[in-house]
Amino acid sequence: ISLHDHLTTGQAIRELAARSGGLVKPASEIERPPETKPRTPQQQAILNKTAEFYHKTFQQCPEGKAYLKARGLSDPALLETFRVGYANETIKDALPPDGDLIADLKAIGILNAEGREHFRDCVVFPIYDPAGTGNVLGMYGRKTVETSKVKHLYLSGKHAGVFNHVCARSSKIILLTEGIIDAATLWQAGYKNTTALYGTNGLTDDHL
């Protein structure tokens, strides 16, 4: 349609929607998902503590280390610098059964609606605030169980934070990768001026 009628892609899509007899709704009629509410100070503190809990779990559990070693990532400096973690569904056992706490963990996205850990069986990389507050704004999880259909997980909502933000801000040349494990591989190889997108289309305002 675009080529034949000399239309832009957007005009062609609208033309096809109009011809669909109501099968495809125009964008103005599509219900947009509600925007994620900003985290409360308490939820931010819980997210920061969750990242540290996952880091301690990684140090104690062989599964996460074995997965990264198979990917060629075993440098202790890398694992410590980026506070690499592992989620093995023990976080609820380590927390008091507080109703508000569970609700906050669900609101953050650490627990799903059923109360299960969102990042279970994942190596977890916390993603920090590029402003240097020390707050964890996001997380990336890579499944270590190859039978899982979903390999890559993030917290729900808008992507926020920048991996390796310190070097990204201070370097004149930046090596930009598709994913965090790619960037971690370059970092371990000595290329410290690297950061990662949230996938192929994951360039955010925080990156810019």
C-alpha positions in Angstrom: 0.0 0.0 0.0 2.8 2.4 0.9 4.7 1.8 -2.3 1.6 1.6 -4.6 -0.2 4.6 -3.3 3.0 6.7 -2.4 2.0 6.9 1.3 4.1 7.0 4.4 4.1 3.8 6.5 1.8 5.5 9.1 -0.6 6.6 6.4 -0.6 3.1 4.9 -1.4 1.5 8.3 -4.3 3.9 8.9 -5.6 3.2 5.4 -5.5 -0.6 6.0 -7.2 -0.1 9.4 -10.0 1.9 7.7 -10.5 -0.9 5.1 -10.6 -3.6 7.8 -14.3 -3.0 8.6 -13.6 -2.4 12.2 -11.3 -5.4 12.6 -8.4 -3.1 13.3 -9.1 -0.2 15.6 -7.5 3.2 15.0 -4.8 4.1 17.5 -7.1 6.7 19.1 -9.5 3.9 20.2 -7.0 1.5 21.6 -6.9 1.4 25.3 -3.5 2.2 26.6 -2.1 0.3 29.6 -2.0 2.4 32.8 1.3 4.0 33.5 3.4 2.5 36.3 3.2 4.4 39.5 6.4 6.0 40.8 8.0 3.9 43.5 7.6 5.1 47.1 10.8 5.7 49.1 10.0 2.4 51.0 9.7 0.5 47.7 13.0 2.0 46.5 14.7 0.9 49.7 13.2 -2.7 49.3 14.5 -2.8 45.7 18.0 -1.8 46.8 18.0 -4.5 49.6 16.7 -7.1 47.1 19.7 -6.4 44.8 22.0 -7.0 47.7 20.1 -10.1 48.8 20.5 -11.5 45.3 24.2 -10.7 45.3 24.7 -12.6 48.6 22.7 -15.5 47.2 25.0 -15.6 44.1 28.0 -15.8 46.3 26.6 -18.8 48.1 25.0 -20.7 45.2 26.9 -22.5 42.5 24.2 -22.4 39.8 24.6 -18.7 38.9 28.4 -18.9 38.9 28.4 -22.1 36.8 26.1 -20.4 34.2 28.3 -17.3 33.9 31.5 -19.4 33.8 30.1 -21.3 30.9 29.6 -17.9 29.2 33.2 -17.0 29.9 32.4 -14.6 32.8 34.3 -15.5 36.0 36.3 -12.4 36.8 35.7 -11.7 40.6 36.2 -7.9 39.9 33.3 -8.1 37.3 31.0 -10.0 39.6 31.7 -7.6 42.6 31.7 -4.3 40.6 28.3 -5.0 39.1 26.9 -6.8 42.2 25.8 -9.7 40.1 23.1 -11.7 41.8 21.1 -14.9 41.6 17.5 -15.6 42.4 16.5 -19.0 43.7 13.2 -18.4 45.3 14.6 -17.9 48.8 13.8 -14.2 49.2 10.4 -14.8 50.8 12.0 -17.1 53.3 14.4 -14.4 54.4 11.7 -11.8 54.9 9.1 -11.4 57.6 5.6 -12.3 56.4 4.5 -8.7 56.4 1.5 -8.0 54.2 2.7 -4.5 53.2 6.2 -5.9 52.4 4.7 -8.6 50.1 2.5 -6.0 48.4 5.5 -3.8 47.8 7.5 -6.6 46.3 4.6 -7.3 44.0 4.3 -3.6 43.1 8.0 -3.4 42.3 7.8 -6.6 40.2 10.1 -8.9 42.3 7.1 -11.1 43.1 4.4 -11.9 40.5 0.7 -11.8 41.2 0.8 -15.4 42.5 3.6 -14.5 44.9 6.4 -16.3 43.0 9.7 -14.8 42.4 9.8 -13.1 39.0 13.5 -13.7 38.5 13.6 -17.3 39.8 16.5 -19.4 38.3 18.1 -16.2 36.9 21.5 -14.6 37.1 20.5 -11.0 38.0 22.3 -7.7 37.1 21.0 -4.7 39.0 20.8 -1.5 36.9 21.6 1.7 38.7 20.6 5.3 38.5 22.9 7.2 36.1 22.6 10.3 38.4 24.8 8.5 40.9 22.3 8.2 43.7 23.2 4.5 44.3 19.6 3.5 43.8 18.7 0.4 41.8 16.3 1.5 39.1 16.0 -1.8 37.1 17.1 -5.4 36.9 18.0 -7.7 34.1 17.6 -11.5 34.6 19.0 -14.2 32.4 17.5 -17.6 32.9 20.1 -20.3 33.8 17.5 -23.1 33.0 17.7 -23.7 29.3 14.3 -25.4 29.3 12.6 -22.1 30.1 10.8 -20.5 27.1 11.6 -17.0 28.3 15.4 -16.3 28.6 15.5 -12.6 29.3 13.6 -10.8 32.0 13.3 -7.2 33.3 11.3 -5.5 35.9 7.8 -4.5 34.7 7.2 -1.0 33.6 9.4 1.6 31.8 13.1 0.7 31.5 15.2 2.9 33.8 18.8 3.1 34.7 22.1 2.5 32.8 24.4 -0.4 33.1 28.0 0.6 33.9 26.8 4.3 34.0 30.1 5.5 35.7 32.3 4.6 32.7 29.6 5.5 30.2 29.5 9.1 31.6 33.2 9.6 31.7 34.3 8.0 28.4 34.6 10.0 25.1 34.0 6.7 23.2 31.4 4.2 24.3 31.0 0.7 23.1 27.2 0.1 23.0 25.9 -3.5 23.0 22.5 -5.1 22.7 22.5 -6.7 26.1 24.1 -6.7 29.5 26.0 -10.0 29.2 27.6 -8.7 25.9 28.7 -5.6 27.7 30.0 -7.6 30.7 32.0 -9.7 28.3 33.7 -6.6 26.8 34.3 -5.2 30.3 36.0 -8.3 31.5 38.2 -8.2 28.3 39.4 -4.8 29.3 37.0 -2.5 27.5 35.6 -0.7 30.4 33.9 2.0 28.3 30.9 -0.2 27.5 27.2 0.0 28.3 24.2 -2.0 27.2 20.8 -1.4 25.7 17.5 -3.1 26.7 17.6 -5.3 23.6 17.8 -4.2 20.0 15.2 -1.4 20.4 16.0 -0.5 23.9 17.7 2.9 23.7 16.2 5.1 26.5 16.3 8.7 27.6 18.6 7.5 30.4 21.1 6.3 27.9 21.0 9.5 26.0 
